[in-house]
Amino acid sequence: MSCEYRKMSSIKTAADFKEHIGSLNINLGFVEKTRSGETSPLGRPLAYKGRTIGNRWCILPMEGWDCLGNGAPSGLTERRWMRFGQSGAKLIYGCEAAAVMPSGRSNTRQMMISDDTVGGIAALRSKMAAGHKTKFGTADDLYAGLQITHSGRYSHPADDKKLESRTAYSHPLLDKKFHNDASCVVSDAEVEDIIAHFIKAAKLAHKAGFDFVDVKHAHGYLGHEFLSAFDRPGRYGGSFENRTRFFREIVEGIKSEVPGLDISVRLSLFDWFPFEKGESNVGRPMQWDGPYKYAFGGDGTGLGRDLTETVKFIQLAESLGIKMICTTVGSPYYNPHIQRPAYYPVSDGYLPPEDPLAGVARQINCVAEVKKQCPGIVFVGSGYTYLQEWLPNVGEYVVENGMADFIGIGRMVLSYPEICADSLAGKELDRRHICRTFGDCTTAPRNGLISGCYPLDEYYREMTEALKMREIKQAMKKQV
C-alpha cells in the first residue's frame, strides 16, 4: 500500500522544495545550503545544568523488541546502541524504552530494568560511551539517559499476541478499538505500586551510570493516559492536579531517593481522535458525536489543539526542577499519521489522510509555540524523518530560529546513524541509507519479529526474518 502524495525523494532542489511547501500551504522553513561543524546551528554546543552537550543532534528512544526474555540487552541491542554512540549525536535521549515492571512491557522482548538486568544495561551504556569516545575523541560532552515507561493499554507481558491492558480510565473509543473493559483500569493501590517501580527503575538507571531518566508521558502509554483521565474518580483523575498526580509522585520520589539523577519527560504535546481505516484504506476519525475531551492538548473537537494544559504541565515540570522536554504528539497506536508522518502505512495502520509533510510542519510549529511560552526549557523536537534528504536543512532552520534546541531522530538512525556526523562534516548524505518511511521497523514488531530496517540495513536484510517481512508486505498489498 502507498499513497498518491509526492515522494520526498523526488524533490531535488531547494526551489522545488520551496514550491512543494507552498503548494501544500504549510509553514515550514529550511536553509537552502547547510553548514558544517560549529558554523552549523546543529554543531553548536549547549550548556545544560553544569554540563556541555556537544551538538544539537539527538537520538530518540525506541523499542527494539530484541532484548532477552528477562529484559536484558542482547547482541542485537548492543549493535543498535553502539550505532547510537557512533552516530555523532551528543544527546542520546533515552537509548531505549525500558519497562519498569513486567506488567508494563509492550512485548516479551522489550528492555526491562531490574535487579537482574541492571548489570548488563550498565555494561552496554559504558561500552556505547567508550565507542563514542574512540570515534570522536571525547565522551565528556555526551549526555545519555534511559527512558523508563509502563506501556499501559498496549502491554503484552507474556505473549506478543495477547494484549493485557492496564489503563488509566475507561475510554469510550480506545476500549472499543483495543477490546478493553473496566477490569483493565488500574486501581489506586496498583497506581501506587507502579509509581514505586518507576522510582526503583530510576535508582537502577543511576546505578547503571546514566545522566538522566526520561519519565515517559507520551503516545497513549500509561503516564500519558493519566493526563486525560477526566472520568477517573479519586486521587488520580478529574482535576488537573489529580491528573498530574501520577507524574508528580514519580518525580518527587526520584528527587528524594536519587538526588544526583537528572529527570526529563517525553511528552505528547497534543493528541487527536483515534483513527481507523476508511474508504480505500485511508485513515479517518472513529465515529463520535459531540465534544471530545479525551485528547490532552486538544481543542475539544478531536482534530485541533489547545496547548493551555500542555503549557501548564510543562510549567509544572519546570517547578519540579525539570529543564528538558522531549516532544512528540499523538500515538503510533491510534493516529500514527499525526505522530510519525510517513508515506507508507504499517501493517495495522492506514493510508495517510494528508500529505505527510503537513504532519511534519504541524509538529515543528507546535514545539515552537510551547518554546515561546516556556523559554526556560530545553526542547527536543521529533517527527523529522519524513524530511529525508532535507532533514538537516530544516533542522538547521529550526535550531537557528529558536524553534527547538535539539533535532531528534528515531527511525532514521536505524538505517543511517551517520547522518548526524555526515551532516556536521559537510558530507553529501548517503541516499542509499536514508529512511523512506517504509515502516518495516514497526510492521516487524507488530507481527512478532525484531525491529530493524530490513530494506536499507544490510545486516537485517540478510536475516531469515527478512523473508518473513517480505511475505507480510505482500499480504498487505493484497488487502488493498
Secondary structure, DSSP 8 states (H G I E B T S, - for coil): ---SS--GGG--SHHHHHHHHHHHT------SS---GGGSGGG--EEETTEEE--SEEE--B--S-S-TTS---HHHHHHHHHHHTS--SEE--SBEEESSGGG-SSTTS-B-STTTHHHHHHHHHHHHHHHHHHHS--TT-EEEEEEE--GGG--SS-TTS----BSS--TTHHHHHT--GGGB--HHHHHHHHHHHHHHHHHHHHTT-SEEEE-B-TTSHHHHHTT-TT--STTSSSHHHHTHHHHHHHHHHHHH-TTSEEEEEEES-----EEE-GGGBEEE----S----STTB-SSSSSB-THHHHHHHHHHHHTT--EEEEE-S-TTT-HHHHS--SS--TT--B-SS-HHHHHHHHHHHHHHHHHH-TTSEEEE---GGGGGGHHHHHHHHHHTTS-SEEEESHHHHH-TTHHHHHHTT----GGGS-----HHHHHHHTTS--S-TTT-HHHHTSHHHHHHHHHHHHHHHT-
